[in-house]
């Protein structure tokens, strides 16, 4: 992904860039993540702060899952999964939003359905370890008696 002036980019590893330089200051990153919105008409991502608008180009996902927390009942059945996001928030996984993207990375819907979040390696492998394989070789998450298939997007 090329770096362009006046465009913030988020790469596949969740690193933010502006004018060819990585944004590393935690307060700036937190501000940008809080200010990230989708344009209602175009669907394009922008940072809206005060009277400024800055376009954002995303290589894969604008948010990333750093880790997960698993809830089980007394019999050990999976009851819920909490996603720990890179903006220091936590959200309950909507299991029917989970999919394997074209790059082989698990992702899910977050922020009230507005954005997708890609799993970083730790979260990806912990989440994938909860999958069950069905008779056809497809993978699913099973919550009690309900199963949620994990579709794979074409490459």
Order of alpha helices (4+ residues) and beta strands (2+ residues): beta-beta-beta-alpha-beta-beta-beta-beta-beta-beta-beta-beta-beta-alpha-beta-beta-beta-beta
